[in-house]
């Protein structure tokens, strides 16, 4: 929200008070509190009839400095609040230090410095004492607006050339400088500033992050009100934010996700190809079977079949009852699909239509959200007379889970948790939550309820969602997909921007509707999107008014779908290793280039390419004629598809057929390559090949450690790869099974168990 009218004036009716000078500073062993006057105090009379701003500084976890600014502390707090699994002030190791008028608070590599003399301000320093950002003279304030609302305001300085990223899955420009961003869940598709996944966290190119610990609406002005500042504000009496230390962007994400929760590891089968019925299409078991048969006849391995909305009766979503006129034998149908090795996903949402028998049941038991006068909140948008399940009530969560458990007993494996953004604010919640704070947070308890049910019923490591809405901490319940995008190249690119922004907001796994959701894609769009989708974390064919089976777009589309599905399966030993890393560290599978190359200035603006895991550069093609422009960082990279080499740093301009696009292997990488191209969850050690890509860095030996996980994500075998100018020696630890080593730059290979030595040339 903007409060000023240019540099000198305030907007009409706005009155702001800014922290001006410290009047008292109380220092403890691991925290301090400053009391800031909002005007210069020159005599005792200046202390009367004027507010103070209380500024508490502390460390919620190692390497994170928290700041809480408060005007009136007596406001009742009704919640909800973000659950922070990594909140541990006792283990933060924070210490204070005073030197004259200067007071410092240090946690890990970050220090907050404040000077008790002179104008108000704070500086956040890295381990070398370099200022990362700071609070300047107008950086701590509160304001009242003409409608009587009270806002707490903070500003953090932007350095010259500093870029800001993240703030959730945003489809606007990737670099957020110059934008106004409201953290407020909305159902807006992928072509507007509205977002399904709003995360009050941003990452700076200078190697720090900022998390605003407020689940309600947070308004960000990123160099857009004051061009040298990131401003954020909340309509409240208190504002709490955390500065997260680096020094690298990966370090920032690791600390942030340790605080807010690391993503669960999705099961390996979920990384295969998903096919859905699409949304508004007509389908029954015969249709479903024809799709499955068609994929098998065309040798396109399929892992998951998804039933979208109309598996239920019209006007009755979501009551979790199969439409008997369309699916008279759901248990038998699911059993037949399972016999073919398929997993099954079902569409659900948290709304209950009035025509559904569950409406009366939920109303009688008090499980539906109500207005202050006791009426059930209802409207006709989406479903007629629909109501909203009150997930703040434990009994309502159990009731909802019980309905889903019936489907699990029938053989369902996963749920697409759609919606969760249309949450009213003129209601009363069972647990007394503040409706404004609950609007964003609802997505968290909705997805957590379903995810925890899957974990309980299917076992640890088998739970996976296809979720659309999320807030901070939502990364714990993967997978998330990008929502409703158009079937166009433009929408394909905006979807990728959204995914990259989400990955820099702490989310390890992300997907999108291959071919676009709205409308029917041109065959060229569909084929290009197939390649992109199958080189993403998760891969799903889905649409709105038309089917997304590949043969509907021509035989070449069938060939493209087959080629990249088989490729993804062979990459699974590598990809699941990257997934396990995301689970352990919070570093996403699909990585913006700046994550891997933070010291290369060119990577800071790149939003049409990414790293898939640490070693694969992926540059989707967004044109029908195959022309693509992408950037190659330093070193000699190798095309995974053709074996050709490319030397960077350099911009590349290439033209690719539909069966190809830039997928480059990082210099010196060793890719574990599976032999089974038919399924994502096979025995990866059976016929495993280690593909060592050159050139060798120097005559001196270099060592690379390659870990191949098992289906739980735990290390199954670790390979130590030592390479010099003449040879590669590989030692396997954890298994005596045979494997193969191929030197991609010389064409030589060796096979064996234990230790294998391959000589170049």
N, C-alpha and C positions, 0 to 999 in steps of 0.2 A: 504494500500500500504506500502511496506517495503522500507525503505530508507538506512538502515545501512547494513554493511557486518560484522556481529558479533558485539562485544562490542566496538572495537576501530576504525574500519574503516567505511567509507561510500561506498555505491555501486558505481560502476564506473559511472562517469559523474554527480553524485549527489552532490550538494553543499547545506549545511544546515547552518542556522543561528539560534542560541538559545538565548532566553532572559537570560541575565546574571546578571544584577543588575538594580535597580530602579534609574533613574536619576531625576525623578520628580514625585510627587504624589499630585493630586488635589482632595480634599475631599469635597463633598457636604453633605447635610443633609441626603440623602438616597442613595447615590452612590459615587463611587470614580473612578478615572482614573489614572493608572500608566503608565509611559513611560519608557520602559525597553530597555537599551542598549544591544547589542549583543556581547559585549566584555567588559572587565574590562577597566574602564577609569581611567588612572593614571595621565594624563595631558590634557591640552585643545586640543592639537592636536589629541587626541584620539576621539574627538567628530566629526571630519571631515571625509567625504567620507565613512560614515557608516550609516546603517539604525537604526531606532528605531522601536520597536513593541509597539503599543498602546493597552493597556489592560483595557477595561472598565468593571466595576463590578457594578451590579444593581440587583434589584429584580422585575421580571415580574409579580409575584403573591405571595401570602402568602406562606411561607415555601419553596420558590424556589429562588436560587441564580443564576443569569445569568452572564456569562463571554463572552465578545466579544474581540477577538484578531485581530488586523488589521496591515497589512504591509502598502500597499498603499491604502489610503481611497478614491482615485479619480475614482476608477473603476465604470463604469455605472452599475446600478442595474436594470435589466429588469424583474425580477420576473420569475416565481411565487414565492410567499412566503406562508408558512403554515398559514392558517387562525387559529388564536388561540382565541377561544371564551372566555377563562378565563383570557386573558391578561389584567391585571389591576394593573399597578405599584402604582397608587394612593392608592389603598386599601391594598397593600401588607404590610403596616406598617413597612417598612424597616427603619433602623436607622444605622448611622455610629457612631463610637467611636474611639478616638485616645488616646493612652497612650504611650508617648515617641515616639519611632520609630515604634510602633505597631499600625496598623489601622484595625478595624473590621467593617464588615457590617453584620447586623443581620436581618433576616426575619423569623418570626415564630420560630420554634425550631432549625433553622440552622444559623450558623455563618461562615463567611469567614474571615480568619485572614491573614494579610500580614505584613511582617517586612521590613521596609525600609532600614535596614542595613544588610549586609551580602549577601550571594548568593540568587539569585532569587528563589522564591517559594511561594506557597499559601497553606493554610490548611482549610479544610471544617470540621467544628465541629458540634456535636449534642448538644442537650440542656444541657447535663452534661459536656460539654467541651471535650468529647472524639473525637479524630480525626477519621472521617469516611474515608476520602481519602484526597489526596493533589496533588499539582503540584510540582514536584521536579525540579532539576536543568536543565534538558533537556525537561521539560514538556510544554514549550511554544516556538514555532519555526515556521520558514517557510523554504521551500527548493525548489530548482529548479532542474529539471531532464534533461537528455540529449535531450529530445524532446522539451525543452524550456518551459515546463509547470511549473506553480508556485503553490505550495501547502502550505496551512496553516496546522499546525500540533499541536495537543494537546495530552498530556499524563496525566492520572490520576493513582495514585498508587493503587496497589492491596495489601491488607494485607494478612498475612499468613492464609491460609485456606479459603480465600474469593472466592465465586463463582459468576459468571456472567450469567444472563439469558435474554431471550427475543430476541430483534433485529428482530422481526417479526415472521412469520410462517416459521420456519426453521426446516428442516427434518434431519439435522446433529445432533450430540449429543446435548442433552438437556442442559447440562452445557457447556457454550461457551468458557471456558478457553482453551487456546491452539489453537483456531481457527482463521482463517482470514475470515472476513465477509465483503462483498461489498454490500452496500445498493443500489441495482440496479434491477429494475423489469425485470423478465425473465420468459420465458415459459419453465420450465424445469421438470415438473412432481414433484413427491414427493421423488425421489430416488437420488437426487444430492444436491450439495450445492447451486444451484440456487433456487430462491423463487419467488412466486407470490406476496407476501405481505411483503414488506421490510420496516421496521420501525426503524428509527435511535434513538431508545430508548432502554436502557438496565436497568435491575434491579439487584442490588447487594444483596447478602445474608447478608451484614452488615447493611441493612436498609436504603438505599438511591437509587435513580435512576439517570440516566444521559440521557438527551434528547439533541441531536444535531439539532439545529434549522436551517436545510439546506435541501431543498427538492430534491436536486440533488444527485449525487453519493457521498456517504460517505464511506470511507474505514476504517474498524475497524481491529485492531490487538489486540486480547484479550490475553495478556500474550504470544504472538506468535513471536513478534519481540524483545521486551524487556519483559522478562518473569515476571517481577514484576510490569508491567504497562498495562493499557488499552490505546492503542493509537488510535486516530481517526484523519483523515485528509480529506481535501477537496481541489479540484483544484480551488482555488479562492484566493482573496486577504484578505478575512476576514473569520473568523470562530467564530460562536456563539454557546455556549452550556449552558445548565441549569442543575444544581444539585438540585434534588428534595428530600426533607426531608421525613423521616419516622416518628416515629422510626420503625414501622412495615412495612412489604411489602404491606399490605392493605392500610396503610396510604400513601405510595408512589404512588400506583395506583390511589387512590382517588385524590391526588393532581395533578398527571399527566393528568388524564382524565378531571378534572375540567379545566385544561389549554387547552387541545387539543379537548375537546368535549366529552360529555357522550353519550353512545349509546341510540338510540331510543328504546322504548319498542315494540318488535314485537307483533302482534296480537296473542291472545291465540290459534286461529285455526292453526297457523303456527307450533305449537309444536306437532301436530299430525303427522301421517305417510304420507310421500310424496312418490308417485310412478311415475316413468317416463317411457317414451317409450324407453329409452336408445338412444344412439347416432346413430350408423350406421345400426340399425335394420330396417326392413321393417314394416311399420304400416299404418293403416288407421282407420276410425271410427269403423269399425268392430273389429279391433284388440284392440283398446282402450276400447271398450265396453266389450270385452271378458275379459280384465284385471280387469275392475271394477266389472263385474259380478263374476269373479273368486274370488276376495277378499271378496265380500259379501257372496258368497256361502260357503266360508270357515270361515266365522265369524271373519275376520280380518278387523277391522275398518280402513277406509281410509279417510284422510282429504283433501289431495291435489293431483291433477293429473297434471303432467308436460309434456309439449310437447317439445322435444328437436329438434335439428336443422332442420330436414327434414320436419317440418310442412311447410317450405317455399320451393320454387322451387330451384332445383339444380343450381349451379353456380350463384345464385342471392342473396346470403346472404350479408347483412341483408336488405331486402327491405320490411319486415313486411307484405308481401302478402301471404295468404294461397295458397298452391299448389292446383289448382282447380281440377286436375286429381285425387288427393288423398282425398281431403276434399271439395267436391262440395257444402256442406251446413255447413260452419263453425259456423254461428250464431245458426242454429238449433242444431248442435252437442253440442255447449257450453251450450245452454239452457237445453239440456237433461242431461248433466253432473251436472249442477247447481241444477236441480230438485232432484238429488240424494244426495244433501247436500255437494257436492264437491266444493272446490275452484280450480282455474285453474292458472297454471304458464306457462310462455312461455319463450323459449330461445331467446336471442338476443345478438348482439355484436356491437361494434362501427365502424365496417368496412363495406364498401359499394363496392360490386363487380361491375366490369365494365358492365356486362350484365344487371344488374338491372336498371330499369328506373330511380331509385333514383340517380344513378351516374350522368347522364346527368343533372338532376334537381339540384343536389348539386353543380356540376361543374359550371353551369350557374350562380348560385347565390353566388358563392364564399364560399361555406360552407365546402369545402374539403381542407385538409392541402396541402400546396404547397412548392415546393423547391424555392431557392433564385431566380432562373431564371424565375419564374412564372409557371413552369410546376406543374401539380398535382403530388404529391408523389404517386407512385404505385409500386406494385410488385405482383407476382403470388403465393406467399406462402399463404396458407390457401384458398383464393379465387382468381380466375384469374383476374388480373388487379385491384385488390382491392385498394381502397383509404380509408382515415381515416377522420372521421368527426372532424372538428375543434371546439371543445367545448369551446375554449376561446372566440368565437364569440357568443354573446347573441342571435343573429338571428339564428345561426346554432343550438343552443340549443333549441330554440322554434320550429324550423323546425323538428328536431329529435323528440321532445316531441309530436308534432302534429301527427306524424306517429304512435306513441305508443298509443295516445289517442283513435284512431280508434279501436284498440284492446280492450282497456278498455271499450269502448262503446259496444263492442260485448259480454263482460262478463268476460274478463280476470281480474285476481286479483293480480298477481305478475309477476315479470320478473327475470329470471336468467341472470344477467349481466355478461356474460362470456367475457374472454379475457381482453384487456386493458393493456397488458404488452408489446406487440410488437409496440413500439412507436419510430419512427425514430428521429435521432438527426441532420440530414442534411436537415432541413426544416425551414420554416418561419411561425410563428404563427400569427393569426389575431391581437392579443393584444400585439405583440412584445415580448412575453415571450422568455426567454433563452431556447433553445432546450434541453440543458443538464439538466436544472432544471425541465423542463416540462416532461421529460421521465418518472420519477416516479410519478409526480403529476397528470398526465393525468387520472389515475385511480380515483382520488378524484373527479374531475369535471364530469367525466362520470357517476360514481355511484350517485353523488349528483343530477345530472340532472334527472335521472330516479326516484330516491327516492322522490324527491320533487314533481315530477309529480304525483306519487302514493298518496302522502299526500294530494295534492290538489284535486285530482279526487275521492279518496276513503275516505278521511277524516282523521283527526289526529288519530293516533293509529292503522291505518289499513295498513300502508305501510310496506312491507317487500321485500327484495331482496334475491337472492341467488347469491352472488358476489364472484368472484375469486381473483381479484386484489385489492390492497389497499396500502395506505401509511399512514403516521401519521395523525390522525383525521378521518380515514376511519371507525373507530368503530361507528361513528354516524349513519351509514347507514347499519344496519344489514339486513340479516345474511350473514356470509362469510363461504365458504366451502373450503376444502383442495385441490381441484384440482385433477389432473389425477394420481391416484395411481394404482399399480398393484393388481391383485386379489391373494394376498398371505398373510400369517401370518406376514412376514417381513414388507410388506407394511402397514399392519394394525397397527403394532407397530410404524412405522415411521410416519404414519398419526397422531397418538396420540401425538408423540413428537412435531410435528408441531403445533398441536392445543394447547398444553400446553405452548409452546413458544409464540404463538400468544396471549394467555390469559394473559401472563406476559408482553405483549406489549400494554395492555389497551383495548383489545377486549373482550366484554362481552358475545358474542354468536358465536358458531362455529359448523360446521357440516362436513360431509365427505360422500363419496359414499359407502353405505353399500354393502359389498361384493367386493369392489375394482372396478376400472373403466376398466383398460386394461385387456383383456382376460376374460375368464369365470372361476369363482372360483370353486375350489373343494367344494362339499357340506359341508365339515367340516369347511372350511374357511367361507363360507357364513353363516352358523348357528352361529358360534362364533361371526362374525361381526354383525349379527342381534342383539345379546344381547348388545354388545358395542354401536351400533348405536342408539338403543332405550333408552339407558341410557346416551345419549348425549343431548346437548341443542336442536338441531334439527335433524330430522331423515329422511333420503332420500334413497330410493332404486334406484340405477342408475348404468348403465354400458355402455360399448362401443359397442361391436359386438354381444352381447346377451342380452336377456331380464333378468330382475331381479325379476320376479314374484316368490314368495316363492315356489310354487308347481313345478317349474322347477328344484328344488334341493331336491325333495322328500317330503313325507308327514311329516317327522319329522321337516323339515324346516318350514312347514306351522304351526305346533304346536308351534315352537319357536317364529315365527313372531306374532302369536296370543297372546301368553303368555306375551311377553314383550310390545306389543302395549297396551294391557289391563292394564298392570301394570303402564305404563307411564301415561295413562289417570287417573288412580286413584291417582297418585302422583301429578296431576296438581295443586291442591291447594298449595302444597309445592313448586313445581317447578316454578309456576308463581310468587310466593312470592320471590324466588331467582332471577327471571328475573326482577321483579320490583326493587329489590335491586341493580342489575347491572345497571339499568337505572338511579337510584338515586345516586349511589355512585361510579360506575365504577368497582366494584368488580365483576369479571366474574362468570358466572354460573358454568362452569367447572374449578375447581380451583386446580392448583398444590398443592401437600400436604404442601409445605412450606408456602403457604398463610395462611392456618389454623393453622399450627404448626411450626411457625418460630423458636421456641426455642428448637425444637427437631432436633439435627444434622442429624439424619438418613433421615429425609424428604427432605433434600437439594439435594439429588441425585435421587430421585424417579421419573421415567418417564414412568412407566407402570401401574400407578394407579392415581386416582385423587379423589377429593371431588366434588360431584355434589350438589351445594348449600353448606350450612354450615354443614349439618348433615349426608350426605350419602357418604360413602367411596365406590368407584367403582374400581374393579380390573379386567379388561377384561382378558379373557383367550386367549392366543396366541398359543395354541397347539391343535392338533387334539385329543389327548388322554385325554384332560381336565386337565392336570397338570398345576398348577399356583402357583407362589411364590409371596407373597405380604407382606407388612409391616403394622402392626396394632399399632397405637400410644397408649399411656397410657390410661388405663381404661378398663371397661368391655363393649364391643361392642356386638350388636345383629344382626344376619343375618336377613335381611328383608324378605328373601325367605323361610327360614327354622325355624327361631326362636331360633336357637342355639346361644350360647354366646361364645365370644372369648376375652381373656384378654391380654392386651398389657402393656408395649411395648414388641413386639415380632414379629419375622418373622414367617409367616405361609406358609406351603406347603400343598396344598389341591388338590383333583381331583374332577372335576365336570362333570356331564353330560351336554348335549347340552341345556337342559332346565334350567340350573342353572349356576351361577357364583357368585363370592364374591360381595355382596352389603350389607355393614354393616352400621348399624345405630349408631350414636355417643352416648356415654353414657349420660343418662339424657335428650336426645332429646325428643321433642314432635312433631310428624308428623301429620299435617292435612291430612286426608285420605278421598278422595272423594268416593261417592257411584256409580257414573256414570263411567263405564269403556268403554263406546261406543264412546265418543267424548272428545276432549281436552278442549272445550269451553262451557261446560254445566253449570248448576247452582251448584257451588261447595258447597253451604251451604245446599243443599237438601240432607239430609242423611249424613251429615258430621260426621266423627269420628276423635277424637283426640287420637292418639296412643302414650301413654307415655311409654318411654323405661327406664328401670332401669339400675343398681340399684340406689336407692336414695343415694345422695352423702353423707349425714351425718344425724344425728338425728336432726340437726338444719334445719329449713325450708329454702328451696331455691325457687326462683321465676323465671319462664321462661315466656316470652311474645311471643305469637304466633299470627301473623297477617295473615289473609286470605284475599287476594285482590279480587276486582271485576275484570271484564273483561277489565277495563281501567288501571289496576294496582294500583288503589287507594285502601286504606284499606276498606274492607267491614265490617269486624268484628275483634276485637282484643280480644284474650283470655289471661287472666292472670292465669298462672298455678303455684300454690304453692304446693310444695311437701316436706313432711318430711318422716321419717322412716316408718310411719304407714298409711299415706293416701295422696291422691292428691285432692286438691280443685281447681276447675276451675270456673272462673267468666268470662262471656261473656259480652263484651261492644260493643255496636253498633248494636245489633240485639236481638230479643226475640225468634228467631227460635230455635227449638230443635236441640240438638246435642248429641253425644255419646262420652263417655270417656272410654278407655280401658287401663288398666295397663298391659303392655306386660310381665312384669316379674312375675306377680302373677296370671294372667288370670282372674281378676275381671273386672267388667264393671259397668257403671252407665249411665243413660240417663236422660235428662231433658232440661230445658232452664234456662237462667240466671246463677245460680250457681249450680254446680254439685260437690258432694263430694264422692269420691270412696276410700274405705278403703282396704288397701293391705291385702292379705291373706284371 
